[in-house]
Amino acid sequence: MKFTTTCPHCQHRFQTEYLDSGVHDLHCPNCGRRFALFIRKHRFETLFDLGTRALMDGYAREAVVNFAAALERCLEFYLRSALLERAAQEHRDLDAVTRELGATWKLLVSQSERQLGAFAAVYLAREGRAPEFLTPQGVGADFRNRVIHRGYLPRESEVQDYAARLFALMNRLLEELGDAALQGTLMQEREYAAALEALPDDVVAVFEEHPGMFRTPRDQADAPNVLPPGQDIAPAITRPPSLSQPVNARPLNAQPSNTQPLNAQPINDAAAFQAALKERGTLVSKLFGGKTGG
Ligand SMILES: [Zn+2]
């Protein structure tokens, strides 16, 4: 999958391919100069946007694969963010915690059932209640398996329903995470800082934030967008937001004050997804430059 970017040296716009790491070591096809491009977006967001784009283009079956992967990565994001939030509240070394998290995730990474189990335990520990949405019906597992494993050709309306259900679920998890989502974002920033550190001093680094269907909290207002060679970005990235909060500031079962109680559904899933599509679908479409499927 390709997207359009701009050379920081000559402002030439060109297409390049998404890389899994989010870190792109590029040479401008116009001026030939090198720069490093960091995409500030989480994997679950990118996957859901790819699914949205595929659905908008009429590739219903392909969309399901992306939506399903987006949910799995969203559960991972919740798990990592929640554990890092806890570690920050306990004033532990977040780099060390991130390393241990990585080592633990390696034990789960090839088996999604293990990942679900870990997520359920972390969710219970943080929210003080069972993740009741984690049933096969709740996550549309039967539909997903029919499409992915049994070659079922879904109707567009079925994929719309599936996407709407997952969109609502993922938004709910982000809402429940609240500021803890910033921990997930900071984890990505720490990875990017390490990649930046490894670059030669004369390579300009560019950070891009791409529009998408989700609005994950991203407190990067004072992070520079284009860094002169050799500039240290440490002040912008070593600011764990939860450290400023007192330990146990978030009591169990606390509801964020600006959101609906979780059991109340002001608009149904389908309407919420359609509203987001209307508001941000065009941006997502533009981002990928008019070609679906990579
Ligand atoms: Zn250039």
Boltz pocket constraint, residues with backbone or C-beta under 6 A from the ligand:
constraints:
  - pocket:
      binder: B
      contacts: [[A, 7], [A, 8], [A, 9], [A, 10], [A, 11], [A, 12], [A, 28], [A, 29], [A, 30], [A, 31], [A, 32], [A, 33]]
      max_distance: 6.0
